Amino acid sequence: MERYSPSEDFVGLGLPDDEANTTGRIPLGEPEEIPELSDVNCPDELRQRIETIMDRYPDKDVKDSLHKSASIPALWAVQRHYGWCTPDGIRQAAAVMRVTPAYLESVASFYDLLRLEPVGTSQVLVCTNISCWMRGGDELLDAFCEATGVDRSEAGHGGGLSPDGDIMVSGFECLGACDLAPMASVNERYFGPLENEDATTVIDQLREGREVLPGKSLAVRPLPGGEEAPENTKTSGLKGPNQ
């Protein structure tokens, strides 16, 4: 197929050439290779976890027969093992999955909950979407920043670490628990509704290794319409939609 070229009498719009459309398309150096498993010193526990995940995704890449569909849970396994998606952890996962580290890094960099930098030993995500915002979500985030010493601007733009590096606090656009508003996720567990004063309690409990707000955990919240639910005709008494 012949390459298109404008005719001699073609008149353009007079706009400058956009170099971004033409540069960067020639590879700089050799393409990245898939690391060998024997070269990355992958912990057996992590390798077995990733292999188990891959078995759940029988659909393979048609061209390369690779388990790319397992990338997100595999990266989550790396993060669970190391605390964040470390460069070594990504190389180890890539070796197990037979993909390039660059491919896994491109996936990890797209999703907010996959971290490419250290995030401390505890993570607090404060929902600031509309339901929580209307019930004081921004003020709750302020309270967590004050309790930890995290910079409020950093917390509102991807997350910030406490001065000792132990706790990460971040605002988050919707955690899908509007009935708990205002709420927060603490180490992947949901808590709410929360008061601003709860922020100091949560941080003290995290630092002391105690259970976090046992009375406000979603795990112990009764199901709507259950025996422990309040007497409300909208949710109980066989009259509400949950019945």
C-alpha positions in Angstrom: 0.0 0.0 0.0 1.4 3.4 -1.0 2.0 5.9 1.7 -0.2 8.9 1.6 1.3 12.3 0.7 -0.6 15.5 0.0 -0.7 16.9 -3.5 1.6 19.8 -4.4 -1.4 22.3 -4.4 -2.6 21.2 -1.0 -3.2 24.2 1.3 -3.1 23.4 5.0 -4.7 25.3 7.9 -1.5 27.1 8.8 -1.2 25.2 12.1 2.3 24.2 13.4 3.3 20.6 13.0 2.5 18.6 16.1 5.7 16.8 16.8 3.9 14.6 19.4 2.3 12.8 16.4 5.6 11.8 14.9 8.1 11.4 17.7 8.5 8.6 20.2 7.5 5.9 17.8 10.9 4.5 17.2 11.9 2.1 20.0 14.9 3.4 21.9 17.0 0.3 22.5 16.1 -3.3 22.5 12.5 -4.4 23.5 12.1 -5.5 27.1 12.5 -9.2 27.7 10.4 -11.4 29.9 12.5 -12.2 32.9 13.2 -15.8 33.8 11.8 -17.2 37.0 15.2 -18.5 38.0 16.6 -14.9 37.9 14.0 -13.1 40.0 14.1 -15.0 43.3 10.3 -15.1 43.6 9.1 -16.2 47.1 7.3 -19.6 46.8 4.2 -18.2 48.6 3.8 -15.4 46.0 4.5 -17.7 43.1 1.9 -20.2 44.2 -0.6 -17.4 44.8 -0.1 -16.0 41.3 -0.3 -19.4 39.7 -3.6 -20.1 41.5 -4.9 -16.8 40.2 -3.9 -17.6 36.7 -5.8 -20.9 36.8 -9.0 -18.9 37.4 -8.5 -17.2 34.0 -8.6 -19.8 31.3 -9.0 -17.3 28.6 -5.5 -16.6 27.3 -4.2 -14.0 25.0 -4.9 -15.3 21.5 -1.6 -14.1 20.0 0.9 -14.9 22.7 -1.0 -17.4 24.9 -0.4 -15.3 28.0 -2.5 -14.9 31.1 -2.9 -11.1 30.8 -6.4 -11.3 32.1 -5.0 -12.2 35.5 -2.8 -9.1 35.7 -4.9 -7.1 38.2 -5.3 -9.8 40.9 -1.7 -10.9 40.3 -0.6 -7.3 41.1 -2.9 -7.2 44.1 -1.1 -10.4 45.3 2.3 -8.6 44.9 0.9 -5.6 46.9 -0.4 -7.9 49.6 3.0 -9.6 49.9 5.2 -6.5 49.9 2.9 -3.7 50.9 3.1 -2.1 47.5 3.9 -3.0 43.9 7.7 -3.0 44.3 9.9 -3.1 41.2 11.2 -6.6 42.2 7.7 -7.8 43.0 6.5 -6.7 39.5 9.5 -8.5 37.9 8.6 -11.6 39.9 5.0 -11.6 38.8 6.1 -10.9 35.2 8.3 -14.0 35.3 5.5 -16.2 36.7 3.0 -14.9 34.2 5.4 -14.7 31.2 4.7 -11.1 30.4 7.1 -8.1 30.5 7.5 -6.0 33.7 6.6 -2.9 31.6 3.2 -4.4 30.8 2.4 -5.1 34.5 3.7 -1.6 35.5 1.4 0.0 32.9 -1.6 -1.8 34.5 -0.5 -0.9 38.0 -0.1 2.8 37.1 -3.7 3.0 35.8 -5.5 1.9 39.0 -5.6 4.0 42.2 -5.6 1.1 44.6 -2.4 -0.4 43.1 0.5 1.5 44.5 3.9 2.0 42.9 5.3 3.7 45.9 5.4 2.8 49.6 2.1 3.5 51.4 2.9 2.7 55.0 1.7 -0.2 57.1 -1.8 1.1 57.4 -4.0 2.8 54.8 -7.0 5.0 55.5 -9.2 5.9 52.5 -11.9 8.5 53.3 -14.8 8.7 50.9 -15.4 12.2 49.6 -18.1 11.5 47.0 -21.5 13.2 47.1 -23.2 11.1 49.8 -20.3 11.3 52.2 -19.5 14.8 51.2 -23.0 16.0 52.1 -22.6 14.4 55.5 -19.2 15.8 56.3 -16.7 13.7 54.3 -14.3 16.5 53.7 -14.3 17.4 57.4 -13.7 13.8 58.2 -10.7 13.7 55.9 -9.4 16.9 57.6 -9.8 15.1 61.0 -7.7 12.1 59.8 -5.0 14.4 58.4 -4.9 16.3 61.7 -4.7 13.0 63.7 -1.8 11.6 61.6 0.0 14.8 60.5 -0.6 14.0 56.8 -0.5 17.0 54.5 -4.1 17.8 53.6 -3.2 18.7 50.0 -1.4 15.4 49.5 -4.3 13.5 51.0 -6.7 15.1 48.5 -4.4 14.3 45.6 -3.6 10.6 45.7 -2.7 10.2 49.3 0.0 11.3 51.8 2.1 9.6 54.5 2.3 10.5 58.1 5.7 11.9 59.2 6.8 8.5 60.6 5.8 6.8 57.3 3.4 4.4 59.0 0.0 5.6 57.9 -1.3 6.7 54.5 -4.4 8.9 54.4 -6.2 9.6 51.1 -9.5 11.0 50.0 -11.3 8.6 47.7 -14.0 9.2 45.1 -16.7 6.7 46.2 -16.2 3.5 48.1 -19.7 2.2 47.3 -21.0 2.4 50.8 -23.4 5.3 50.8 -25.6 3.9 53.5 -22.6 4.3 55.9 -21.9 7.9 55.0 -19.6 9.5 56.0 -17.3 6.4 56.0 -13.8 5.3 55.5 -11.9 2.2 54.6 -9.2 1.2 57.1 -6.8 -1.5 55.8 -9.5 -2.7 53.4 -12.3 -2.8 56.0 -15.3 -0.5 55.9 -16.3 1.6 58.9 -19.2 4.1 59.3 -21.1 6.2 59.8 -18.1 8.1 61.4 -17.8 11.2 63.5 -14.8 13.5 63.2 -13.8 12.5 66.7 -13.5 8.9 65.5 -10.4 9.8 63.4 -8.2 10.2 66.5 -9.6 6.9 67.9 -8.9 5.0 64.7 -5.3 6.3 64.5 -4.6 5.5 68.2 -6.0 2.0 67.7 -3.9 1.4 64.6 -0.7 2.6 66.3 -1.4 0.4 69.4 -2.4 -2.6 67.4 -5.9 -2.7 68.7 -9.1 -3.6 66.9 -10.5 -0.6 65.0 -13.9 0.7 65.9 -15.6 -2.7 66.5 -19.0 -1.1 66.9 -18.8 0.7 63.5 -17.5 -2.0 61.3 -19.5 -3.0 58.3 -18.6 -6.7 59.1 -20.9 -6.5 62.2 -23.6 -4.4 60.7 -26.9 -6.3 60.6 -28.6 -6.9 57.3 -31.5 -4.7 56.4 -34.7 -6.2 57.7 -32.9 -8.6 60.0 -33.8 -9.4 63.6 -31.5 -6.7 64.9 -32.8 -4.1 62.5 -34.8 -1.2 64.0 -38.5 -1.3 63.8 -39.1 0.6 60.6 -41.9 -0.1 58.2 -39.6 0.7 55.3 -37.1 -2.0 56.2 -38.8 -4.5 58.5 -42.2 -6.0 59.4 -42.5 -7.7 56.0 -43.5 -4.3 54.5 -40.2 -3.0 53.0 -38.4 -3.8 49.8 -35.8 -5.9 51.6 -38.4 -8.4 52.6 
